[in-house]
């Protein structure tokens, strides 16, 4: 009730995941159909696959799954907000460091001029 935008974003994420599952199933079915049409099952130099081996083959390669998971994680609004906050903090830190260096230079310049005037 207090955060309806969070609920709607969560529902969108769940819907997107369901669509990805459906897309993965369609791709697997399409690739199976394409393999059946264009492969030569008894061709020379080709070994017969045992029954059920098509089920063991991944529809999406492991590397691609990891990459897609990272991409989805990075696109989450919580993660983007945290990254933005970290960037802002680093920027403030660099501003403070530059201010300290500037103050040190000004102080050194003022003190060296006074010493020169006193001698």
Short mmCIF file of the C-alpha atoms (twelve columns), coordinates in Angstrom:
data_MODEL
# 
_entry.id   MODEL 
# 
loop_
_atom_site.group_PDB 
_atom_site.id 
_atom_site.type_symbol 
_atom_site.label_atom_id 
_atom_site.label_alt_id 
_atom_site.label_comp_id 
_atom_site.label_asym_id 
_atom_site.label_seq_id 
_atom_site.Cartn_x 
_atom_site.Cartn_y 
_atom_site.Cartn_z 
_atom_site.pdbx_PDB_model_num 
ATOM 1   C CA . UNK A 1   0.000  0.000   0.000   1 
ATOM 2   C CA . UNK A 2   2.826  2.397   0.846   1 
ATOM 3   C CA . UNK A 3   4.966  1.610   -2.187  1 
ATOM 4   C CA . UNK A 4   2.734  0.846   -5.173  1 
ATOM 5   C CA . UNK A 5   5.559  1.611   -7.639  1 
ATOM 6   C CA . UNK A 6   7.635  -1.192  -6.091  1 
ATOM 7   C CA . UNK A 7   4.771  -3.641  -6.493  1 
ATOM 8   C CA . UNK A 8   4.179  -2.649  -10.103 1 
ATOM 9   C CA . UNK A 9   7.906  -2.922  -10.917 1 
ATOM 10  C CA . UNK A 10  8.007  -6.329  -9.270  1 
ATOM 11  C CA . UNK A 11  5.015  -7.478  -11.316 1 
ATOM 12  C CA . UNK A 12  6.704  -6.237  -14.488 1 
ATOM 13  C CA . UNK A 13  9.870  -8.161  -13.599 1 
ATOM 14  C CA . UNK A 14  7.868  -11.348 -12.965 1 
ATOM 15  C CA . UNK A 15  6.021  -10.877 -16.264 1 
ATOM 16  C CA . UNK A 16  9.333  -10.310 -18.089 1 
ATOM 17  C CA . UNK A 17  10.774 -13.491 -16.564 1 
ATOM 18  C CA . UNK A 18  7.709  -15.474 -17.636 1 
ATOM 19  C CA . UNK A 19  8.096  -14.124 -21.171 1 
ATOM 20  C CA . UNK A 20  11.767 -15.100 -21.174 1 
ATOM 21  C CA . UNK A 21  10.875 -18.652 -20.123 1 
ATOM 22  C CA . UNK A 22  8.311  -18.845 -22.904 1 
ATOM 23  C CA . UNK A 23  10.809 -17.446 -25.414 1 
ATOM 24  C CA . UNK A 24  13.408 -19.987 -24.321 1 
ATOM 25  C CA . UNK A 25  10.933 -22.834 -24.828 1 
ATOM 26  C CA . UNK A 26  10.027 -21.554 -28.289 1 
ATOM 27  C CA . UNK A 27  13.707 -21.249 -29.232 1 
ATOM 28  C CA . UNK A 28  14.366 -24.790 -28.047 1 
ATOM 29  C CA . UNK A 29  11.413 -26.107 -30.009 1 
ATOM 30  C CA . UNK A 30  12.484 -24.157 -33.094 1 
ATOM 31  C CA . UNK A 31  16.077 -25.399 -32.885 1 
ATOM 32  C CA . UNK A 32  14.864 -28.984 -32.428 1 
ATOM 33  C CA . UNK A 33  12.620 -28.613 -35.464 1 
ATOM 34  C CA . UNK A 34  15.423 -27.030 -37.505 1 
ATOM 35  C CA . UNK A 35  17.850 -29.789 -36.501 1 
ATOM 36  C CA . UNK A 36  15.305 -32.374 -37.548 1 
ATOM 37  C CA . UNK A 37  14.835 -30.739 -40.935 1 
ATOM 38  C CA . UNK A 38  18.410 -29.890 -41.849 1 
ATOM 39  C CA . UNK A 39  20.562 -32.515 -40.148 1 
ATOM 40  C CA . UNK A 40  21.460 -35.817 -41.729 1 
ATOM 41  C CA . UNK A 41  20.744 -38.404 -39.046 1 
ATOM 42  C CA . UNK A 42  22.578 -41.307 -40.722 1 
ATOM 43  C CA . UNK A 43  25.224 -39.345 -42.610 1 
ATOM 44  C CA . UNK A 44  28.786 -40.660 -43.077 1 
ATOM 45  C CA . UNK A 45  31.121 -40.108 -40.137 1 
ATOM 46  C CA . UNK A 46  28.248 -39.074 -37.913 1 
ATOM 47  C CA . UNK A 47  27.542 -40.839 -34.639 1 
ATOM 48  C CA . UNK A 48  24.007 -41.573 -33.549 1 
ATOM 49  C CA . UNK A 49  22.985 -39.721 -30.401 1 
ATOM 50  C CA . UNK A 50  21.381 -41.714 -27.634 1 
ATOM 51  C CA . UNK A 51  17.681 -41.144 -27.031 1 
ATOM 52  C CA . UNK A 52  16.998 -38.276 -24.641 1 
ATOM 53  C CA . UNK A 53  20.258 -36.450 -25.325 1 
ATOM 54  C CA . UNK A 54  18.317 -33.515 -26.762 1 
ATOM 55  C CA . UNK A 55  16.848 -32.977 -23.317 1 
ATOM 56  C CA . UNK A 56  20.304 -32.771 -21.760 1 
ATOM 57  C CA . UNK A 57  21.427 -30.034 -24.133 1 
ATOM 58  C CA . UNK A 58  20.941 -26.552 -22.715 1 
ATOM 59  C CA . UNK A 59  18.606 -24.243 -24.596 1 
ATOM 60  C CA . UNK A 60  20.737 -21.235 -23.582 1 
ATOM 61  C CA . UNK A 61  24.491 -21.519 -23.031 1 
ATOM 62  C CA . UNK A 62  25.719 -21.081 -19.464 1 
ATOM 63  C CA . UNK A 63  27.801 -18.011 -20.296 1 
ATOM 64  C CA . UNK A 64  24.816 -16.321 -21.911 1 
ATOM 65  C CA . UNK A 65  22.617 -17.125 -18.901 1 
ATOM 66  C CA . UNK A 66  25.182 -15.553 -16.556 1 
ATOM 67  C CA . UNK A 67  25.544 -12.506 -18.785 1 
ATOM 68  C CA . UNK A 68  21.772 -12.062 -19.041 1 
ATOM 69  C CA . UNK A 69  21.374 -12.430 -15.263 1 
ATOM 70  C CA . UNK A 70  24.014 -9.749  -14.689 1 
ATOM 71  C CA . UNK A 71  22.322 -7.490  -17.213 1 
ATOM 72  C CA . UNK A 72  18.932 -7.904  -15.548 1 
ATOM 73  C CA . UNK A 73  20.480 -7.346  -12.108 1 
ATOM 74  C CA . UNK A 74  22.236 -4.174  -13.254 1 
ATOM 75  C CA . UNK A 75  18.988 -2.821  -14.697 1 
ATOM 76  C CA . UNK A 76  17.134 -3.146  -11.381 1 
ATOM 77  C CA . UNK A 77  16.204 0.286   -10.004 1 
ATOM 78  C CA . UNK A 78  17.626 -0.487  -6.534  1 
ATOM 79  C CA . UNK A 79  20.999 -1.346  -8.042  1 
ATOM 80  C CA . UNK A 80  20.991 1.735   -10.281 1 
ATOM 81  C CA . UNK A 81  20.189 3.951   -7.284  1 
ATOM 82  C CA . UNK A 82  23.021 2.390   -5.274  1 
ATOM 83  C CA . UNK A 83  25.498 2.868   -8.148  1 
ATOM 84  C CA . UNK A 84  24.422 6.492   -8.532  1 
ATOM 85  C CA . UNK A 85  24.863 7.067   -4.786  1 
ATOM 86  C CA . UNK A 86  28.345 5.501   -4.861  1 
ATOM 87  C CA . UNK A 87  29.288 7.697   -7.830  1 
ATOM 88  C CA . UNK A 88  28.016 10.795  -6.030  1 
ATOM 89  C CA . UNK A 89  29.964 9.926   -2.858  1 
ATOM 90  C CA . UNK A 90  33.155 9.414   -4.878  1 
ATOM 91  C CA . UNK A 91  32.577 12.759  -6.591  1 
ATOM 92  C CA . UNK A 92  32.118 14.512  -3.228  1 
ATOM 93  C CA . UNK A 93  35.283 12.833  -1.951  1 
ATOM 94  C CA . UNK A 94  37.268 14.168  -4.907  1 
ATOM 95  C CA . UNK A 95  35.808 17.646  -4.350  1 
ATOM 96  C CA . UNK A 96  36.927 17.575  -0.697  1 
ATOM 97  C CA . UNK A 97  40.403 16.412  -1.696  1 
ATOM 98  C CA . UNK A 98  40.725 19.199  -4.279  1 
ATOM 99  C CA . UNK A 99  39.555 21.738  -1.679  1 
ATOM 100 C CA . UNK A 100 42.148 20.490  0.824   1 
ATOM 101 C CA . UNK A 101 44.914 20.727  -1.794  1 
ATOM 102 C CA . UNK A 102 43.794 24.225  -2.750  1 
ATOM 103 C CA . UNK A 103 43.752 25.345  0.888   1 
ATOM 104 C CA . UNK A 104 47.212 23.871  1.436   1 
ATOM 105 C CA . UNK A 105 48.615 25.700  -1.610  1 
ATOM 106 C CA . UNK A 106 47.032 28.991  -0.554  1 
ATOM 107 C CA . UNK A 107 48.311 28.562  3.002   1 
ATOM 108 C CA . UNK A 108 51.829 27.773  1.771   1 
ATOM 109 C CA . UNK A 109 51.780 30.758  -0.563  1 
ATOM 110 C CA . UNK A 110 50.551 33.137  2.172   1 
ATOM 111 C CA . UNK A 111 53.067 31.857  4.727   1 
ATOM 112 C CA . UNK A 112 55.981 31.996  2.312   1 
ATOM 113 C CA . UNK A 113 55.115 35.599  1.372   1 
ATOM 114 C CA . UNK A 114 54.957 36.639  5.040   1 
ATOM 115 C CA . UNK A 115 58.286 35.030  5.780   1 
ATOM 116 C CA . UNK A 116 59.781 36.771  2.766   1 
ATOM 117 C CA . UNK A 117 58.394 40.104  3.985   1 
ATOM 118 C CA . UNK A 118 59.750 39.639  7.534   1 
ATOM 119 C CA . UNK A 119 63.310 38.884  6.442   1 
# 
